[in-house]
Amino acid sequence: MSLHPLLGELFAYVRTHDLLHAPAERITLRGDDLFINIADAQLLKAEAQKLEVHRAYLDVHFPLSSPEIFGWRNLGDIDVKPEAPFNTEADFALYPAPAATYLTVHPGEFAIVWPEDAHAPIIGEGVLRKAIAKIKL
């Protein structure tokens, strides 16, 4: 794939495995270069969810059990400091800023998040089974 060479491998795996019924754990495809976290996430109200960013990985979010509302804002448009300095080991920072827009991602769809994409996933009501793939940049 032209966006990232490991996206093809990721999508081939997702198409051929039942992630909805997989254990909630990490699925390692290529060590730390490509893996999938399966999680059962408690959905939050939009105003309770903070924007997060990553530098070393791109995320590919796959809601599995129900739709997920996803907040987005360009990192360059955030005019507040992160809550804490960027955590290099965990590859994230959180920003107490609102999203600029929201979209709904349904099962069977996905959202790719690049380092310039501040995002607020897991918005809604109830519990969501989802897969979050991490691809090393």
N, C-alpha and C positions, 0 to 999 in steps of 0.2 A: 504494500500500500504506500502511496506517496506521502501521506501525512506522517507516518512512522512505520518502519519496517516490521515491527512486532504486532501491529493492529490486525493484520491478516491472520496470524496465529491465534490471537485472542478471540477474534470473531469465529474462527473455525471451531475452537473449543466450546464457546458459548452455544453455538448452533447444535453441537453434538452431545451436550451433557445437560441433565436435568438439574439445574442449579436451584430451582424452587424447593426441591426435596433433598438437596445436599446438606451435610452437617454445617452448622454455623462455625466455620473455621477458615484458615488460610489454605488456598489451593496454590501450590507452587508449580509454575509452568517452566520458568527459566531462572531459578534462584531469585535474587533480588532485582533482576531485570524485568521480570514479568510475573505477576502473581495476582490472585483474586481473593478478596476478603468477602466471605459470605456472612451477613449480619442480619439480626432481627432488631431493627431500630425503632425506638419509641419516637413517633412523629411529634414535632413541636409546632407551636404557633409561629407565624412569620416573625413577629416582633421579638420572640425569644431566641431566635436563631441568629448566630453571628456569621459574618463572612469569613471564610477560611481561604488560605492560599498555600500553594506548594511551589517549590523551586526545582527539585530533583526529579519529580515524577509528574506525569500527566495522569489524570484520573479518567476512567470511563465508568459511569454510573449506569447500572441496569436495575430498575425497579422490577421485582419479580412477582409480588403478590397483589399489588394494587398500585394506582397512580401515586406519584410523588411530586410535590410542588418543589420547585428548585429556584432559589433566588440567584441573581447574577449581577455583577457590577465590574466594570473594567478596573483593574488594580490602580491604574494611573489616575483614575478619577476619584480615588478615596483621599479625603483631605484630613483624616485623623490618623494618629499613630496606632500601631497594633497594641493590643492589651499587654503584650510582653514582647521582647525581642524575638526575632525569627528563631525557631527551634530547629537547628540544622539536623540534629540526630533524628527527630521525629518528622522533619520536613513539613512544618506548618507554622503559620501565624494566624491569629484571630483578630479581626477588626470589628470594633463596635460601631459599625456604620450600616445603614439600611441598604438593601439591594436596590438597584435601579430598575429592574424588571423581574418578573416571575414567569415561569413557564411550567407546564405540567408535562411530566414524562410518564408515559404509560408502559405497562408490561409489554415487551416486544420492541420497545424503543430504547434509546440510550442517549446519554449526554457526555460529551468529551470536554474535559476541563484542562486548559493549559495554564502555565504559570501566571499569565497576565489576567486570568479569569478568577476574580474573587467570587466565591460561590457559597450559597447557604442551602445545602441539601436537607433532606428529611423533614420537610414541612408538610403538615397535614394533621390528620387525626388517626389515632390507633397505632398499630404496630405494622411495620413494613419489613418484609423479607426482601433484601436487596443484595446485589453483587457490586462490589467496587473493585475494579481492576486498576492496578498500578503498573505503569510502564516507565522505566527509567529513561530519562532524557540524556 
